[in-house]
Amino acid sequence: MYSQAHTIPSTLAVPQQAAGSVIAQLCQVTQYRAIALPLRQIRLPDLETPGVNTVLDLATGQLLAGEPMQRDPQHFAKLGKGDLVYEHAQNRHGLLCLRGTRLQRPTKGGLQVLTPDVTREGFVVHFIEHIPTKFQAVTAEGRLYEITVMSMDNQACTLVYRPIPADQGTGGGALGEFVKGDSAVEAGIAPHGVNIYLLADENTDLKTARAKPLAELVLRPEPWIAAADIERYDLSTHALYLKSPKPLPFERVALAGNPFVVTADGQRCYLGSLWTNISSYLPEPGTPVIDASVVSFDTPLPPDVIRIQPPGGRWPPGAAADDVRQDPRIVRALAANGQLHAGVEIHLDRVEVLPRDGGSSVRYTYTLHNKDTDNLYVLDPDKTAVKLFRFLGHAPFPRSTRGDGRFPGDADLPGSFEPPGQLDMAWFSLLPSGTSMTRTVTLPAYAHIPPDRYLCSFRFNSPGRLATKDKRERTEGRIWVGQVEASLTLDVEPGASTAGGLELRMAPLQGEVVPGVMEECAQALTEGRAPADRRYL
């Protein structure tokens, strides 16, 4: 909305997810006297999300419909409610402050009032570059709130917030007085930081463990991976960079999976499984896994990096919103220890199917954004051979949305291709903190791609085992390790002008349709040129 072309959805409703018991366990239980208002967590949907309310009123914790703001920018000022809105647009994460709400941050020299990045009638926008990030919000009524942005993606952000009592900050109007309750730390579990425990009985498989309450599982006395072992945790790919490799304390991983439990500040958070992809057992749906395979079909990792990944590489439909790895207790514990890193974010901007003699070519464009505080070296297809970039797993993987059909496999990787034996820094480009990189790659050797609607998924990978710690850490930055994914829907339909040819159907994403522009855009793409009007990409 803060860009010229963005609009507010016309149909909105209250989301099901609201503040709950998770926040009551956030390191220390915090309660209110007088009105018993708890510390709150809220998942704030992106402004453009259809079917949900998107405007947060801090005083009540309610989400309000944003549609009236489209007709009247001063709607919420007149209503006397509504303070914050989240929007992800143009690869930026923005927090919109309504009704004169301002953000500030305490410093040693006093309060620093944050300058908005964008100013519009009825609201201002502050871009959020890193997570977690903490600040204070002063509302139009003078109420003061401490707010922490715990996580954010292109669908929503997660906020944890509380009123600040009048005697602890400026602004007045605090709704209650905070008192601290019990810390709810479990005896026998490391009280600080994020730890990973294995079960005391290594013969207990995942199915047996899942049948029991998490609190009843008997853990080993000491964690397999302790908080002190973790150098950094990349939230974008859930990769743990360890200070040194941590081998498993048993000889082999059970084919049915060896359970583990992740704890944060003395509290059990979720159950996961050590798993090997040479097993004929499929990972349990919804259970995060650590691939302990020596041979991996996905990009293997250096010995000092462990990745907690979704089962089968991705969540089942609808399950990603309940990703237990994003537990706010874990995020908070990592942040408190200085181990939390935001990593990278990937967007699949465009996929094109182009006819060629005897088959098709596929051209795709992606944008990679560095959300981390570190400068990161990332693989750059402009610097690697296409075959090497493809060998490392970079290609759109489309599946038909109408059936089980897929693209035919590309023939650009003959069996004689010899993978590299060592890492070469010439493959990488340095992506400074807060910046983005857009690249276009053409894969020329596909068979004929039949007309259909495809959901194209794209995984951006690191160079895997080659990125050992001695090569990974550089003076100007470090090599990013992990895997992130994006997707895009593509319509491939029979071409009207060339027999057997294919064309990409484009539809405007925003703004008004201008006669002739879409045709010009299609012609430019066919000829390999950048369209003059990019609203229709």
Salt bridges, closest charged atoms under 4 A:
GLU48 OE2 - HIS6 ND1 3.35
GLU67 OE2 - ARG71 NH1 2.33
ASP72 OD2 - LYS78 NZ 2.79
ASP83 OD1 - ARG99 NH2 2.81
GLU87 OE2 - HIS6 ND1 3.05
GLU129 OE2 - ARG92 NH2 2.47
GLU129 OE1 - HIS369 NE2 3.95
GLU141 OE2 - ARG99 NH1 2.66
GLU146 OE1 - ARG162 NE 3.40
GLU177 OE2 - ARG33 NH1 3.25
GLU186 OE2 - ARG268 NH2 2.89
GLU202 OE1 - ARG220 NH2 3.45
ASP229 OD2 - LYS246 NZ 3.63
GLU231 OE2 - ARG232 NH2 3.83
GLU231 OE1 - LYS469 NZ 3.05
GLU284 OE1 - ARG210 NE 3.70
ASP298 OD1 - ARG459 NH1 3.31
ASP304 OD2 - ARG472 NH2 2.58
ASP323 OD2 - ARG325 NH2 2.85
ASP327 OD2 - ARG329 NH2 2.72
GLU345 OE1 - HIS88 NE2 3.40
GLU345 OE1 - HIS93 NE2 3.28
GLU345 OE1 - HIS347 NE2 3.22
GLU352 OE2 - ARG350 NE 3.17
GLU352 OE1 - ARG363 NH2 3.14
ASP372 OD1 - HIS341 ND1 2.76
ASP372 OD2 - ARG478 NH2 3.40
ASP374 OD2 - HIS341 ND1 3.58
ASP374 OD2 - ARG478 NE 2.84
ASP380 OD1 - ARG439 NE 2.75
ASP382 OD2 - ARG439 NE 3.12
ASP410 OD1 - ARG390 NH2 3.25
ASP452 OD1 - ARG402 NH1 3.58
ASP470 OD2 - LYS471 NZ 3.70
GLU473 OE2 - ARG232 NH1 3.32
GLU473 OE2 - ARG472 NE 3.98
GLU485 OE2 - ARG314 NH2 2.75
GLU485 OE1 - ARG459 NE 3.51
ASP491 OD1 - ARG453 NE 2.59
GLU493 OE1 - ARG505 NH1 3.13
GLU503 OE2 - ARG505 NE 3.09
GLU527 OE1 - ARG529 NE 2.89
ASP533 OD2 - ARG535 NH2 3.02
